[in-house]
């Protein structure tokens, strides 16, 4: 984290996933991945990094839906007889 300001869009990437702003997260991920591809040492790992960060973001997004069940929806529908 000491170099977060040296990598363009890294702060935005981390803050957006932490704050659950997924559209902003994906835009920042593209920007960070593009910067990684230009780096001699990180370029060969950029596809892996991008894939793993997308999985992390989607997993976090979908976790909020784990508690939603059919039974829960049925309990909220008023009975009209």
PyMOL Python script that loads the backbone (N, CA, C, O; Angstrom):
from pymol import cmd

cmd.read_pdbstr("""\
ATOM      1  N   UNK A   1       0.803  -1.205   0.000  1.00  0.00           N
ATOM      2  CA  UNK A   1       0.000   0.000   0.000  1.00  0.00           C
ATOM      3  C   UNK A   1       0.845   1.267   0.000  1.00  0.00           C
ATOM      4  O   UNK A   1       0.332   2.356  -0.257  1.00  0.00           O
ATOM      5  N   UNK A   2       2.102   1.135   0.279  1.00  0.00           N
ATOM      6  CA  UNK A   2       2.954   2.320   0.305  1.00  0.00           C
ATOM      7  C   UNK A   2       3.166   2.902  -1.094  1.00  0.00           C
ATOM      8  O   UNK A   2       3.554   4.063  -1.218  1.00  0.00           O
ATOM      9  N   UNK A   3       2.926   2.139  -2.123  1.00  0.00           N
ATOM     10  CA  UNK A   3       3.120   2.623  -3.493  1.00  0.00           C
ATOM     11  C   UNK A   3       1.792   2.855  -4.213  1.00  0.00           C
ATOM     12  O   UNK A   3       1.760   2.971  -5.438  1.00  0.00           O
ATOM     13  N   UNK A   4       0.714   2.920  -3.466  1.00  0.00           N
ATOM     14  CA  UNK A   4      -0.606   3.022  -4.091  1.00  0.00           C
ATOM     15  C   UNK A   4      -0.741   4.274  -4.961  1.00  0.00           C
ATOM     16  O   UNK A   4      -1.446   4.247  -5.969  1.00  0.00           O
ATOM     17  N   UNK A   5      -0.086   5.352  -4.592  1.00  0.00           N
ATOM     18  CA  UNK A   5      -0.180   6.574  -5.384  1.00  0.00           C
ATOM     19  C   UNK A   5       0.763   6.573  -6.579  1.00  0.00           C
ATOM     20  O   UNK A   5       0.668   7.447  -7.441  1.00  0.00           O
ATOM     21  N   UNK A   6       1.664   5.610  -6.641  1.00  0.00           N
ATOM     22  CA  UNK A   6       2.593   5.517  -7.770  1.00  0.00           C
ATOM     23  C   UNK A   6       1.995   4.741  -8.937  1.00  0.00           C
ATOM     24  O   UNK A   6       2.490   4.837 -10.061  1.00  0.00           O
ATOM     25  N   UNK A   7       0.947   3.982  -8.688  1.00  0.00           N
ATOM     26  CA  UNK A   7       0.289   3.200  -9.734  1.00  0.00           C
ATOM     27  C   UNK A   7      -1.020   3.899 -10.092  1.00  0.00           C
ATOM     28  O   UNK A   7      -1.921   3.985  -9.257  1.00  0.00           O
ATOM     29  N   UNK A   8      -1.137   4.399 -11.320  1.00  0.00           N
ATOM     30  CA  UNK A   8      -2.356   5.102 -11.704  1.00  0.00           C
ATOM     31  C   UNK A   8      -3.591   4.221 -11.523  1.00  0.00           C
ATOM     32  O   UNK A   8      -3.595   3.057 -11.925  1.00  0.00           O
ATOM     33  N   UNK A   9      -4.618   4.769 -10.928  1.00  0.00           N
ATOM     34  CA  UNK A   9      -5.912   4.125 -10.709  1.00  0.00           C
ATOM     35  C   UNK A   9      -5.917   3.025  -9.651  1.00  0.00           C
ATOM     36  O   UNK A   9      -6.957   2.404  -9.432  1.00  0.00           O
ATOM     37  N   UNK A  10      -4.806   2.767  -8.996  1.00  0.00           N
ATOM     38  CA  UNK A  10      -4.775   1.711  -7.976  1.00  0.00           C
ATOM     39  C   UNK A  10      -5.628   2.084  -6.768  1.00  0.00           C
ATOM     40  O   UNK A  10      -6.345   1.241  -6.230  1.00  0.00           O
ATOM     41  N   UNK A  11      -5.554   3.324  -6.347  1.00  0.00           N
ATOM     42  CA  UNK A  11      -6.366   3.768  -5.210  1.00  0.00           C
ATOM     43  C   UNK A  11      -7.851   3.652  -5.548  1.00  0.00           C
ATOM     44  O   UNK A  11      -8.644   3.183  -4.731  1.00  0.00           O
ATOM     45  N   UNK A  12      -8.222   4.080  -6.749  1.00  0.00           N
ATOM     46  CA  UNK A  12      -9.615   3.990  -7.184  1.00  0.00           C
ATOM     47  C   UNK A  12     -10.070   2.531  -7.241  1.00  0.00           C
ATOM     48  O   UNK A  12     -11.200   2.217  -6.869  1.00  0.00           O
ATOM     49  N   UNK A  13      -9.204   1.653  -7.699  1.00  0.00           N
ATOM     50  CA  UNK A  13      -9.531   0.230  -7.774  1.00  0.00           C
ATOM     51  C   UNK A  13      -9.844  -0.328  -6.385  1.00  0.00           C
ATOM     52  O   UNK A  13     -10.873  -0.974  -6.188  1.00  0.00           O
ATOM     53  N   UNK A  14      -8.970  -0.081  -5.446  1.00  0.00           N
ATOM     54  CA  UNK A  14      -9.155  -0.615  -4.096  1.00  0.00           C
ATOM     55  C   UNK A  14     -10.339   0.019  -3.380  1.00  0.00           C
ATOM     56  O   UNK A  14     -11.123  -0.676  -2.734  1.00  0.00           O
ATOM     57  N   UNK A  15     -10.470   1.331  -3.492  1.00  0.00           N
ATOM     58  CA  UNK A  15     -11.580   2.002  -2.817  1.00  0.00           C
ATOM     59  C   UNK A  15     -12.928   1.615  -3.406  1.00  0.00           C
ATOM     60  O   UNK A  15     -13.898   1.452  -2.666  1.00  0.00           O
ATOM     61  N   UNK A  16     -13.006   1.467  -4.706  1.00  0.00           N
ATOM     62  CA  UNK A  16     -14.291   1.145  -5.330  1.00  0.00           C
ATOM     63  C   UNK A  16     -14.765  -0.261  -4.970  1.00  0.00           C
ATOM     64  O   UNK A  16     -15.961  -0.463  -4.759  1.00  0.00           O
ATOM     65  N   UNK A  17     -13.870  -1.227  -4.897  1.00  0.00           N
ATOM     66  CA  UNK A  17     -14.299  -2.570  -4.490  1.00  0.00           C
ATOM     67  C   UNK A  17     -14.657  -2.580  -3.009  1.00  0.00           C
ATOM     68  O   UNK A  17     -15.574  -3.292  -2.600  1.00  0.00           O
ATOM     69  N   UNK A  18     -13.947  -1.803  -2.208  1.00  0.00           N
ATOM     70  CA  UNK A  18     -14.248  -1.720  -0.778  1.00  0.00           C
ATOM     71  C   UNK A  18     -15.607  -1.056  -0.544  1.00  0.00           C
ATOM     72  O   UNK A  18     -16.348  -1.456   0.353  1.00  0.00           O
ATOM     73  N   UNK A  19     -15.931  -0.046  -1.349  1.00  0.00           N
ATOM     74  CA  UNK A  19     -17.183   0.697  -1.198  1.00  0.00           C
ATOM     75  C   UNK A  19     -18.320   0.103  -2.028  1.00  0.00           C
ATOM     76  O   UNK A  19     -19.409   0.674  -2.084  1.00  0.00           O
ATOM     77  N   UNK A  20     -18.078  -1.028  -2.667  1.00  0.00           N
ATOM     78  CA  UNK A  20     -19.095  -1.741  -3.469  1.00  0.00           C
ATOM     79  C   UNK A  20     -19.609  -0.906  -4.641  1.00  0.00           C
ATOM     80  O   UNK A  20     -20.794  -0.962  -4.973  1.00  0.00           O
ATOM     81  N   UNK A  21     -18.735  -0.147  -5.258  1.00  0.00           N
ATOM     82  CA  UNK A  21     -19.071   0.627  -6.455  1.00  0.00           C
ATOM     83  C   UNK A  21     -18.501  -0.138  -7.648  1.00  0.00           C
ATOM     84  O   UNK A  21     -17.391   0.134  -8.107  1.00  0.00           O
ATOM     85  N   UNK A  22     -19.277  -1.089  -8.135  1.00  0.00           N
ATOM     86  CA  UNK A  22     -18.740  -2.070  -9.082  1.00  0.00           C
ATOM     87  C   UNK A  22     -18.488  -1.509 -10.475  1.00  0.00           C
ATOM     88  O   UNK A  22     -17.545  -1.941 -11.138  1.00  0.00           O
ATOM     89  N   UNK A  23     -19.291  -0.571 -10.937  1.00  0.00           N
ATOM     90  CA  UNK A  23     -19.030   0.033 -12.246  1.00  0.00           C
ATOM     91  C   UNK A  23     -17.699   0.782 -12.217  1.00  0.00           C
ATOM     92  O   UNK A  23     -16.898   0.681 -13.146  1.00  0.00           O
ATOM     93  N   UNK A  24     -17.475   1.526 -11.148  1.00  0.00           N
ATOM     94  CA  UNK A  24     -16.210   2.253 -10.974  1.00  0.00           C
ATOM     95  C   UNK A  24     -15.052   1.266 -10.821  1.00  0.00           C
ATOM     96  O   UNK A  24     -13.960   1.499 -11.338  1.00  0.00           O
ATOM     97  N   UNK A  25     -15.293   0.170 -10.114  1.00  0.00           N
ATOM     98  CA  UNK A  25     -14.275  -0.871  -9.929  1.00  0.00           C
ATOM     99  C   UNK A  25     -13.825  -1.438 -11.267  1.00  0.00           C
ATOM    100  O   UNK A  25     -12.626  -1.578 -11.509  1.00  0.00           O
ATOM    101  N   UNK A  26     -14.778  -1.768 -12.141  1.00  0.00           N
ATOM    102  CA  UNK A  26     -14.423  -2.374 -13.426  1.00  0.00           C
ATOM    103  C   UNK A  26     -13.675  -1.391 -14.329  1.00  0.00           C
ATOM    104  O   UNK A  26     -12.759  -1.782 -15.053  1.00  0.00           O
ATOM    105  N   UNK A  27     -14.065  -0.120 -14.286  1.00  0.00           N
ATOM    106  CA  UNK A  27     -13.330   0.887 -15.077  1.00  0.00           C
ATOM    107  C   UNK A  27     -11.897   1.025 -14.568  1.00  0.00           C
ATOM    108  O   UNK A  27     -10.956   1.099 -15.359  1.00  0.00           O
ATOM    109  N   UNK A  28     -11.735   1.059 -13.249  1.00  0.00           N
ATOM    110  CA  UNK A  28     -10.394   1.176 -12.670  1.00  0.00           C
ATOM    111  C   UNK A  28      -9.578  -0.073 -12.951  1.00  0.00           C
ATOM    112  O   UNK A  28      -8.370   0.015 -13.170  1.00  0.00           O
ATOM    113  N   UNK A  29     -10.214  -1.227 -12.949  1.00  0.00           N
ATOM    114  CA  UNK A  29      -9.521  -2.487 -13.238  1.00  0.00           C
ATOM    115  C   UNK A  29      -8.951  -2.478 -14.653  1.00  0.00           C
ATOM    116  O   UNK A  29      -7.824  -2.918 -14.877  1.00  0.00           O
ATOM    117  N   UNK A  30      -9.724  -1.981 -15.595  1.00  0.00           N
ATOM    118  CA  UNK A  30      -9.235  -1.892 -16.978  1.00  0.00           C
ATOM    119  C   UNK A  30      -8.012  -0.982 -17.038  1.00  0.00           C
ATOM    120  O   UNK A  30      -7.019  -1.308 -17.690  1.00  0.00           O
ATOM    121  N   UNK A  31      -8.087   0.156 -16.359  1.00  0.00           N
ATOM    122  CA  UNK A  31      -6.967   1.103 -16.382  1.00  0.00           C
ATOM    123  C   UNK A  31      -5.718   0.510 -15.727  1.00  0.00           C
ATOM    124  O   UNK A  31      -4.614   0.664 -16.249  1.00  0.00           O
ATOM    125  N   UNK A  32      -5.884  -0.158 -14.600  1.00  0.00           N
ATOM    126  CA  UNK A  32      -4.735  -0.756 -13.907  1.00  0.00           C
ATOM    127  C   UNK A  32      -4.149  -1.887 -14.746  1.00  0.00           C
ATOM    128  O   UNK A  32      -2.929  -2.018 -14.843  1.00  0.00           O
ATOM    129  N   UNK A  33      -4.998  -2.693 -15.342  1.00  0.00           N
ATOM    130  CA  UNK A  33      -4.522  -3.802 -16.174  1.00  0.00           C
ATOM    131  C   UNK A  33      -3.745  -3.287 -17.377  1.00  0.00           C
ATOM    132  O   UNK A  33      -2.728  -3.867 -17.758  1.00  0.00           O
ATOM    133  N   UNK A  34      -4.224  -2.196 -17.976  1.00  0.00           N
ATOM    134  CA  UNK A  34      -3.491  -1.605 -19.102  1.00  0.00           C
ATOM    135  C   UNK A  34      -2.108  -1.129 -18.674  1.00  0.00           C
ATOM    136  O   UNK A  34      -1.135  -1.287 -19.412  1.00  0.00           O
ATOM    137  N   UNK A  35      -2.022  -0.547 -17.483  1.00  0.00           N
ATOM    138  CA  UNK A  35      -0.722  -0.119 -16.966  1.00  0.00           C
ATOM    139  C   UNK A  35       0.187  -1.317 -16.711  1.00  0.00           C
ATOM    140  O   UNK A  35       1.392  -1.257 -16.958  1.00  0.00           O
ATOM    141  N   UNK A  36      -0.398  -2.397 -16.220  1.00  0.00           N
ATOM    142  CA  UNK A  36       0.396  -3.601 -15.946  1.00  0.00           C
ATOM    143  C   UNK A  36       0.970  -4.193 -17.227  1.00  0.00           C
ATOM    144  O   UNK A  36       2.106  -4.668 -17.234  1.00  0.00           O
ATOM    145  N   UNK A  37       0.201  -4.170 -18.306  1.00  0.00           N
ATOM    146  CA  UNK A  37       0.679  -4.770 -19.557  1.00  0.00           C
ATOM    147  C   UNK A  37       1.887  -4.022 -20.108  1.00  0.00           C
ATOM    148  O   UNK A  37       2.691  -4.597 -20.842  1.00  0.00           O
ATOM    149  N   UNK A  38       2.020  -2.754 -19.761  1.00  0.00           N
ATOM    150  CA  UNK A  38       3.157  -1.954 -20.225  1.00  0.00           C
ATOM    151  C   UNK A  38       4.418  -2.203 -19.396  1.00  0.00           C
ATOM    152  O   UNK A  38       5.515  -1.819 -19.803  1.00  0.00           O
ATOM    153  N   UNK A  39       4.263  -2.839 -18.244  1.00  0.00           N
ATOM    154  CA  UNK A  39       5.393  -3.074 -17.347  1.00  0.00           C
ATOM    155  C   UNK A  39       6.130  -4.347 -17.746  1.00  0.00           C
ATOM    156  O   UNK A  39       5.509  -5.377 -18.009  1.00  0.00           O
ATOM    157  N   UNK A  40       7.411  -4.271 -17.787  1.00  0.00           N
ATOM    158  CA  UNK A  40       8.249  -5.401 -18.201  1.00  0.00           C
ATOM    159  C   UNK A  40       8.034  -6.628 -17.310  1.00  0.00           C
ATOM    160  O   UNK A  40       8.003  -7.755 -17.806  1.00  0.00           O
ATOM    161  N   UNK A  41       7.888  -6.420 -16.018  1.00  0.00           N
ATOM    162  CA  UNK A  41       7.805  -7.537 -15.076  1.00  0.00           C
ATOM    163  C   UNK A  41       6.365  -7.976 -14.805  1.00  0.00           C
ATOM    164  O   UNK A  41       6.105  -9.163 -14.607  1.00  0.00           O
ATOM    165  N   UNK A  42       5.447  -7.039 -14.797  1.00  0.00           N
ATOM    166  CA  UNK A  42       4.059  -7.368 -14.480  1.00  0.00           C
ATOM    167  C   UNK A  42       3.223  -7.723 -15.707  1.00  0.00           C
ATOM    168  O   UNK A  42       2.150  -8.313 -15.578  1.00  0.00           O
ATOM    169  N   UNK A  43       3.704  -7.370 -16.883  1.00  0.00           N
ATOM    170  CA  UNK A  43       2.940  -7.576 -18.111  1.00  0.00           C
ATOM    171  C   UNK A  43       2.488  -9.006 -18.328  1.00  0.00           C
ATOM    172  O   UNK A  43       1.360  -9.247 -18.759  1.00  0.00           O
ATOM    173  N   UNK A  44       3.356  -9.949 -18.033  1.00  0.00           N
ATOM    174  CA  UNK A  44       3.009 -11.351 -18.264  1.00  0.00           C
ATOM    175  C   UNK A  44       1.977 -11.869 -17.265  1.00  0.00           C
ATOM    176  O   UNK A  44       1.415 -12.946 -17.462  1.00  0.00           O
ATOM    177  N   UNK A  45       1.722 -11.112 -16.195  1.00  0.00           N
ATOM    178  CA  UNK A  45       0.762 -11.526 -15.172  1.00  0.00           C
ATOM    179  C   UNK A  45      -0.541 -10.724 -15.223  1.00  0.00           C
ATOM    180  O   UNK A  45      -1.439 -10.956 -14.414  1.00  0.00           O
ATOM    181  N   UNK A  46      -0.650  -9.796 -16.152  1.00  0.00           N
ATOM    182  CA  UNK A  46      -1.796  -8.887 -16.170  1.00  0.00           C
ATOM    183  C   UNK A  46      -3.113  -9.614 -16.437  1.00  0.00           C
ATOM    184  O   UNK A  46      -4.127  -9.263 -15.834  1.00  0.00           O
ATOM    185  N   UNK A  47      -3.133 -10.607 -17.313  1.00  0.00           N
ATOM    186  CA  UNK A  47      -4.380 -11.336 -17.593  1.00  0.00           C
ATOM    187  C   UNK A  47      -4.853 -12.103 -16.359  1.00  0.00           C
ATOM    188  O   UNK A  47      -6.044 -12.125 -16.050  1.00  0.00           O
ATOM    189  N   UNK A  48      -3.913 -12.726 -15.664  1.00  0.00           N
ATOM    190  CA  UNK A  48      -4.256 -13.442 -14.434  1.00  0.00           C
ATOM    191  C   UNK A  48      -4.795 -12.482 -13.378  1.00  0.00           C
ATOM    192  O   UNK A  48      -5.807 -12.764 -12.736  1.00  0.00           O
ATOM    193  N   UNK A  49      -4.120 -11.354 -13.199  1.00  0.00           N
ATOM    194  CA  UNK A  49      -4.553 -10.352 -12.228  1.00  0.00           C
ATOM    195  C   UNK A  49      -5.957  -9.860 -12.549  1.00  0.00           C
ATOM    196  O   UNK A  49      -6.808  -9.777 -11.663  1.00  0.00           O
ATOM    197  N   UNK A  50      -6.196  -9.539 -13.799  1.00  0.00           N
ATOM    198  CA  UNK A  50      -7.503  -9.032 -14.218  1.00  0.00           C
ATOM    199  C   UNK A  50      -8.589 -10.070 -13.954  1.00  0.00           C
ATOM    200  O   UNK A  50      -9.648  -9.738 -13.423  1.00  0.00           O
ATOM    201  N   UNK A  51      -8.338 -11.298 -14.315  1.00  0.00           N
ATOM    202  CA  UNK A  51      -9.319 -12.368 -14.109  1.00  0.00           C
ATOM    203  C   UNK A  51      -9.623 -12.560 -12.623  1.00  0.00           C
ATOM    204  O   UNK A  51     -10.786 -12.667 -12.234  1.00  0.00           O
ATOM    205  N   UNK A  52      -8.593 -12.603 -11.808  1.00  0.00           N
ATOM    206  CA  UNK A  52      -8.793 -12.823 -10.372  1.00  0.00           C
ATOM    207  C   UNK A  52      -9.507 -11.646  -9.708  1.00  0.00           C
ATOM    208  O   UNK A  52     -10.324 -11.845  -8.809  1.00  0.00           O
ATOM    209  N   UNK A  53      -9.210 -10.445 -10.137  1.00  0.00           N
ATOM    210  CA  UNK A  53      -9.898  -9.276  -9.575  1.00  0.00           C
ATOM    211  C   UNK A  53     -11.361  -9.234 -10.009  1.00  0.00           C
ATOM    212  O   UNK A  53     -12.225  -8.837  -9.227  1.00  0.00           O
ATOM    213  N   UNK A  54     -11.644  -9.634 -11.235  1.00  0.00           N
ATOM    214  CA  UNK A  54     -13.046  -9.711 -11.680  1.00  0.00           C
ATOM    215  C   UNK A  54     -13.804 -10.743 -10.863  1.00  0.00           C
ATOM    216  O   UNK A  54     -14.935 -10.495 -10.446  1.00  0.00           O
ATOM    217  N   UNK A  55     -13.194 -11.895 -10.631  1.00  0.00           N
ATOM    218  CA  UNK A  55     -13.828 -12.937  -9.816  1.00  0.00           C
ATOM    219  C   UNK A  55     -14.096 -12.399  -8.413  1.00  0.00           C
ATOM    220  O   UNK A  55     -15.171 -12.624  -7.857  1.00  0.00           O
ATOM    221  N   UNK A  56     -13.142 -11.703  -7.849  1.00  0.00           N
ATOM    222  CA  UNK A  56     -13.308 -11.126  -6.514  1.00  0.00           C
ATOM    223  C   UNK A  56     -14.457 -10.123  -6.488  1.00  0.00           C
ATOM    224  O   UNK A  56     -15.284 -10.149  -5.577  1.00  0.00           O
ATOM    225  N   UNK A  57     -14.511  -9.252  -7.469  1.00  0.00           N
ATOM    226  CA  UNK A  57     -15.580  -8.251  -7.543  1.00  0.00           C
ATOM    227  C   UNK A  57     -16.945  -8.876  -7.730  1.00  0.00           C
ATOM    228  O   UNK A  57     -17.897  -8.503  -7.044  1.00  0.00           O
ATOM    229  N   UNK A  58     -17.055  -9.838  -8.666  1.00  0.00           N
ATOM    230  CA  UNK A  58     -18.344 -10.501  -8.894  1.00  0.00           C
ATOM    231  C   UNK A  58     -18.766 -11.304  -7.678  1.00  0.00           C
ATOM    232  O   UNK A  58     -19.949 -11.324  -7.339  1.00  0.00           O
ATOM    233  N   UNK A  59     -17.839 -11.959  -7.017  1.00  0.00           N
ATOM    234  CA  UNK A  59     -18.164 -12.739  -5.814  1.00  0.00           C
ATOM    235  C   UNK A  59     -18.701 -11.830  -4.721  1.00  0.00           C
ATOM    236  O   UNK A  59     -19.687 -12.155  -4.060  1.00  0.00           O
ATOM    237  N   UNK A  60     -18.056 -10.702  -4.536  1.00  0.00           N
ATOM    238  CA  UNK A  60     -18.507  -9.757  -3.520  1.00  0.00           C
ATOM    239  C   UNK A  60     -19.899  -9.238  -3.866  1.00  0.00           C
ATOM    240  O   UNK A  60     -20.754  -9.113  -2.989  1.00  0.00           O
ATOM    241  N   UNK A  61     -20.126  -8.937  -5.134  1.00  0.00           N
ATOM    242  CA  UNK A  61     -21.427  -8.436  -5.581  1.00  0.00           C
ATOM    243  C   UNK A  61     -22.524  -9.481  -5.358  1.00  0.00           C
ATOM    244  O   UNK A  61     -23.610  -9.150  -4.882  1.00  0.00           O
ATOM    245  N   UNK A  62     -22.242 -10.729  -5.699  1.00  0.00           N
ATOM    246  CA  UNK A  62     -23.255 -11.779  -5.599  1.00  0.00           C
ATOM    247  C   UNK A  62     -23.465 -12.294  -4.182  1.00  0.00           C
ATOM    248  O   UNK A  62     -24.488 -12.925  -3.914  1.00  0.00           O
ATOM    249  N   UNK A  63     -22.543 -12.050  -3.275  1.00  0.00           N
ATOM    250  CA  UNK A  63     -22.696 -12.480  -1.881  1.00  0.00           C
ATOM    251  C   UNK A  63     -23.955 -11.904  -1.246  1.00  0.00           C
ATOM    252  O   UNK A  63     -24.576 -12.550  -0.402  1.00  0.00           O
ATOM    253  N   UNK A  64     -24.330 -10.708  -1.640  1.00  0.00           N
ATOM    254  CA  UNK A  64     -25.513 -10.084  -1.041  1.00  0.00           C
ATOM    255  C   UNK A  64     -26.799 -10.824  -1.412  1.00  0.00           C
ATOM    256  O   UNK A  64     -27.820 -10.636  -0.751  1.00  0.00           O
ATOM    257  N   UNK A  65     -26.772 -11.651  -2.444  1.00  0.00           N
ATOM    258  CA  UNK A  65     -27.958 -12.382  -2.872  1.00  0.00           C
ATOM    259  C   UNK A  65     -28.045 -13.784  -2.275  1.00  0.00           C
ATOM    260  O   UNK A  65     -29.006 -14.504  -2.547  1.00  0.00           O
ATOM    261  N   UNK A  66     -27.075 -14.183  -1.476  1.00  0.00           N
ATOM    262  CA  UNK A  66     -27.095 -15.517  -0.896  1.00  0.00           C
ATOM    263  C   UNK A  66     -28.274 -15.721   0.038  1.00  0.00           C
ATOM    264  O   UNK A  66     -28.792 -16.833   0.139  1.00  0.00           O
ATOM    265  N   UNK A  67     -28.705 -14.681   0.718  1.00  0.00           N
ATOM    266  CA  UNK A  67     -29.783 -14.813   1.691  1.00  0.00           C
ATOM    267  C   UNK A  67     -31.164 -14.758   1.049  1.00  0.00           C
ATOM    268  O   UNK A  67     -32.164 -14.986   1.729  1.00  0.00           O
ATOM    269  N   UNK A  68     -31.240 -14.461  -0.240  1.00  0.00           N
ATOM    270  CA  UNK A  68     -32.525 -14.386  -0.924  1.00  0.00           C
ATOM    271  C   UNK A  68     -32.951 -15.797  -1.324  1.00  0.00           C
ATOM    272  O   UNK A  68     -32.232 -16.494  -2.041  1.00  0.00           O
ATOM    273  N   UNK A  69     -34.123 -16.207  -0.856  1.00  0.00           N
ATOM    274  CA  UNK A  69     -34.649 -17.535  -1.178  1.00  0.00           C
ATOM    275  C   UNK A  69     -36.089 -17.410  -1.640  1.00  0.00           C
ATOM    276  O   UNK A  69     -36.734 -16.384  -1.423  1.00  0.00           O
ATOM    277  N   UNK A  70     -36.583 -18.449  -2.270  1.00  0.00           N
ATOM    278  CA  UNK A  70     -37.979 -18.472  -2.720  1.00  0.00           C
ATOM    279  C   UNK A  70     -38.915 -18.380  -1.513  1.00  0.00           C
ATOM    280  O   UNK A  70     -39.924 -17.676  -1.560  1.00  0.00           O
ATOM    281  N   UNK A  71     -38.587 -19.079  -0.450  1.00  0.00           N
ATOM    282  CA  UNK A  71     -39.403 -19.037   0.762  1.00  0.00           C
ATOM    283  C   UNK A  71     -39.504 -17.632   1.333  1.00  0.00           C
ATOM    284  O   UNK A  71     -40.561 -17.229   1.819  1.00  0.00           O
ATOM    285  N   UNK A  72     -38.432 -16.903   1.276  1.00  0.00           N
ATOM    286  CA  UNK A  72     -38.422 -15.537   1.770  1.00  0.00           C
ATOM    287  C   UNK A  72     -39.342 -14.658   0.926  1.00  0.00           C
ATOM    288  O   UNK A  72     -40.067 -13.822   1.466  1.00  0.00           O
ATOM    289  N   UNK A  73     -39.317 -14.840  -0.386  1.00  0.00           N
ATOM    290  CA  UNK A  73     -40.192 -14.070  -1.267  1.00  0.00           C
ATOM    291  C   UNK A  73     -41.644 -14.455  -1.048  1.00  0.00           C
ATOM    292  O   UNK A  73     -42.518 -13.588  -1.045  1.00  0.00           O
ATOM    293  N   UNK A  74     -41.915 -15.731  -0.866  1.00  0.00           N
ATOM    294  CA  UNK A  74     -43.287 -16.189  -0.644  1.00  0.00           C
ATOM    295  C   UNK A  74     -43.856 -15.650   0.645  1.00  0.00           C
ATOM    296  O   UNK A  74     -45.058 -15.393   0.722  1.00  0.00           O
ATOM    297  N   UNK A  75     -43.043 -15.473   1.650  1.00  0.00           N
ATOM    298  CA  UNK A  75     -43.507 -14.962   2.939  1.00  0.00           C
ATOM    299  C   UNK A  75     -43.893 -13.489   2.850  1.00  0.00           C
ATOM    300  O   UNK A  75     -44.669 -13.009   3.677  1.00  0.00           O
ATOM    301  N   UNK A  76     -43.382 -12.784   1.891  1.00  0.00           N
ATOM    302  CA  UNK A  76     -43.661 -11.348   1.771  1.00  0.00           C
ATOM    303  C   UNK A  76     -44.844 -11.038   0.865  1.00  0.00           C
ATOM    304  O   UNK A  76     -45.345  -9.913   0.875  1.00  0.00           O
ATOM    305  N   UNK A  77     -45.298 -12.000   0.090  1.00  0.00           N
ATOM    306  CA  UNK A  77     -46.414 -11.766  -0.823  1.00  0.00           C
ATOM    307  C   UNK A  77     -47.712 -11.843  -0.024  1.00  0.00           C
ATOM    308  O   UNK A  77     -47.968 -12.859   0.622  1.00  0.00           O
ATOM    309  N   UNK A  78     -48.540 -10.793  -0.051  1.00  0.00           N
ATOM    310  CA  UNK A  78     -49.802 -10.831   0.702  1.00  0.00           C
ATOM    311  C   UNK A  78     -50.760 -11.864   0.106  1.00  0.00           C
ATOM    312  O   UNK A  78     -50.770 -12.092  -1.104  1.00  0.00           O
ATOM    313  N   UNK A  79     -51.532 -12.460   0.938  1.00  0.00           N
ATOM    314  CA  UNK A  79     -52.491 -13.484   0.521  1.00  0.00           C
ATOM    315  C   UNK A  79     -53.799 -12.800   0.156  1.00  0.00           C
ATOM    316  O   UNK A  79     -54.472 -12.256   1.031  1.00  0.00           O
ATOM    317  N   UNK A  80     -54.179 -12.817  -1.138  1.00  0.00           N
ATOM    318  CA  UNK A  80     -55.405 -12.198  -1.626  1.00  0.00           C
ATOM    319  C   UNK A  80     -56.440 -13.260  -1.926  1.00  0.00           C
ATOM    320  O   UNK A  80     -56.438 -13.830  -3.017  1.00  0.00           O
ATOM    321  N   UNK A  81     -57.317 -13.536  -0.991  1.00  0.00           N
ATOM    322  CA  UNK A  81     -58.386 -14.522  -1.229  1.00  0.00           C
ATOM    323  C   UNK A  81     -59.725 -13.869  -1.184  1.00  0.00           C
ATOM    324  O   UNK A  81     -60.744 -14.536  -1.361  1.00  0.00           O
TER     325      UNK A  81
END
""", "prot")
cmd.dss("prot")
cmd.show_as("cartoon", "prot")
cmd.util.cbc("prot")
cmd.orient("prot")
